[in-house]
Amino acid sequence: MTFKELKEAFMNDSPVKFHGAEYKKITCLSFKKDREGHVIETATLIDHCGRSEVTVLGKEVEQCD
């Protein structure tokens, strides 16, 4: 997803997918820099039970159908 799509899903509490698994919503969007100074967008996703969070690359998150 683009940052604009990630932000929209975050603001709307929309469900998203990561590597085929569906997550309840995005709880956090952040930026990090790698060793070369490139900006990396990350998203923290929460599962449907609300017990597990995973932080992933934003570009690997997908919208649910």
C-alpha positions in Angstrom: 0.0 0.0 0.0 1.1 3.6 -0.5 1.5 5.8 2.5 -1.8 7.6 1.5 -3.6 4.2 1.5 -2.0 3.2 4.8 -3.1 6.5 6.4 -6.6 6.1 5.1 -6.9 2.5 6.5 -5.4 3.7 9.8 -7.8 6.6 10.2 -10.8 4.4 9.3 -9.8 1.4 11.4 -10.1 -0.7 8.3 -9.0 -4.4 8.3 -5.8 -5.1 6.3 -3.8 -8.2 5.1 -0.2 -9.1 5.5 1.3 -12.2 3.8 -2.3 -13.6 3.4 -3.3 -13.1 7.0 -6.0 -10.7 7.9 -5.5 -8.2 10.7 -8.1 -6.1 12.5 -6.5 -2.7 11.9 -3.4 -0.6 11.8 -2.5 0.8 15.2 0.6 2.8 14.3 2.3 4.3 11.3 6.0 5.3 11.6 9.0 6.2 9.6 12.5 4.8 10.1 15.8 5.4 8.3 18.1 2.5 7.1 21.9 2.7 7.2 22.0 4.5 3.9 19.5 7.1 5.1 16.5 5.9 3.0 13.1 6.4 4.7 11.2 3.2 5.4 7.5 3.3 6.2 6.3 0.8 8.8 2.8 -0.2 10.0 1.9 -1.9 13.3 -1.0 -4.3 12.8 -3.2 -5.9 15.5 -4.8 -9.3 15.1 -8.5 -9.9 15.5 -8.1 -11.2 19.1 -6.3 -8.0 20.1 -3.5 -9.9 21.7 -0.8 -9.8 19.1 0.9 -6.9 17.2 3.3 -7.1 14.4 5.3 -4.2 12.8 5.9 -4.7 9.1 6.9 -2.7 6.0 4.1 -0.6 4.8 4.6 -1.6 1.2 3.9 -5.2 2.1 0.4 -4.4 3.6 -2.6 -5.0 1.4 -6.2 -3.8 1.6 -8.9 -6.4 2.3 -11.4 -7.1 -0.4 
